[in-house]
Amino acid sequence: MQEILSNNYLRIIGSTLAVYLFIVIAIRLFGKKELAQLSVVDLVFILLISNAVQNAMVGPDASLSGGLVAATTLFVVNYILKYLQYRFPKFGKIVEGDATMLIYKGKIISSHLKKAKITEDELMEAVREHSVASVKEVDLAILEVDGSISVLSNHYQKKNVKRHKSHKIITKQEG
């Protein structure tokens, strides 16, 4: 009996690892923009993906222990992947990619927008979120590896606005 449970847990660990790696690779291939700019369609997609892969991870074992083994595997694999990205920066670039410049000195870099699959409307929304009126005022706009868009302008010499993942806006006044 112990051997059967042990083999079942090994199967759950292997399946969970495979699903985790698949999702990381799929997100990398389909674009980082999806991470920070969730629309209703993106949210539904994420919910359905999580439901679709649950059975692939635990199989017929819908027990508490099976779920805990899968969750523990996800935590451990995530920790290892983050450690490897920290320890080996080249590996991190393979997993997360590079930041992409979208605006430079007031000019939109259309080829980079196309590559990142970002529309000019989405870019303008990000510019406005950073309290900048027009593209001409932007010194630099970058699509970061986490999917967020950083916008730097002359306006930032007096005020620094940063949007966190929780979507709270924190304003820091500089003297």
Secondary structure by P-SEA (a helix, b strand, c coil): caaaaaaaaaaaaaaaaaaaaaaaaaaaaacccccccccaaaaaaaaaaaaaaccccccccccaaaaaaaaaaaaaaaaaaaaaaaacaaaaaaabbbbbbcccccccaaaaaaaacccaaaaaaaaaaacccccccccbbbbccccbbbbbccccccbbbbbccccbbbbbbcc
